[in-house]
Amino acid sequence: MQMSCIKLRSMSSANAIAQLQNQGHRITTARRVLLEIFDASRRPLNAQDINQALTRQGVKVNTSTIYRELQFLQKQGLVNPLQLSTNQLYYESAQLPHHHHLVCDSCGSIDPVECHEVESPLRRLETRVNQTGFTITNHTLEFYGTCAGCR
């Protein structure tokens, strides 16, 4: 199947910070840098990825703070959790357009892919499911395989 891969862009960290400030939330150094990390990232991140990125930027926080910040940002609608079959929880910007993921079985890389060819059949399926009385609130679709770097 030929899929079109489109670069996805999220809300800028400056806009997210302004949104939080307008709602009366404090912008700590860790929170600001975390938003910048999501703004710069082109792939979902787990807590370990985030911790390493914070450390590279000279921001030291403990793991529990990272999880609290992720929960806060999720509650504010700025990040979404992503549970893959790797049993690790990842997060990505909630401001990205709807997309799916390519997951490499060898190296574990996760890349977003916008699959217009898949969306039409999924919308038809959603319509059929809704006719049964079941309400779909979200769906995820991941493609597992081997990335170009591992072939």
C-alpha positions, 0 to 999 in steps of 0.5 A, a space after each residue: 500500500 502506498 501511503 503519503 507521509 506528511 510532516 506534522 506540525 504542532 502548536 508552538 510552545 510559545 502559543 501553549 505557554 500563552 494559553 496556560 498563562 491566560 488560564 492562570 497557570 504558572 510556567 515553571 522552567 521544567 514546564 516551559 522546556 517540556 513544551 519546547 521539547 514537544 514543539 521540536 519533536 517529530 515523534 512521540 516521546 516516553 518519560 525516558 526520552 523526555 528526561 534525557 531531553 531535559 538533561 541535555 538542556 540542563 534542566 534537572 527534574 525527577 521522574 515523578 515531576 515529569 509524570 506530573 507535568 505530563 498529566 497536567 499537560 494532558 489535562 490541559 489538552 496539550 499532549 495526548 498519551 499513546 499506548 503502543 504494543 511495546 507496553 510503553 506509554 508515549 506522549 505527543 502534542 495534542 495539537 497535531 492533525 490526526 495521524 497514525 504511526 509507523 513503528 519499527 520492530 527492530 529499533 523501536 523508532 516511531 514516526 507519524 504518518 498521515 494516511 489519507 488513503 486509510 481515513 475514508 474507509 475508517 470513516 465508513 466503519 465509524 458510521 456503521 459502528 455508530 449505527 449500532 449505538 456504539 459511540 467511537 471517541 477515538 481510534 489509533 492505528 499503527 503500522 509495524 515493520 522495519 524502518 529504512 535504517 534497519 533494513 
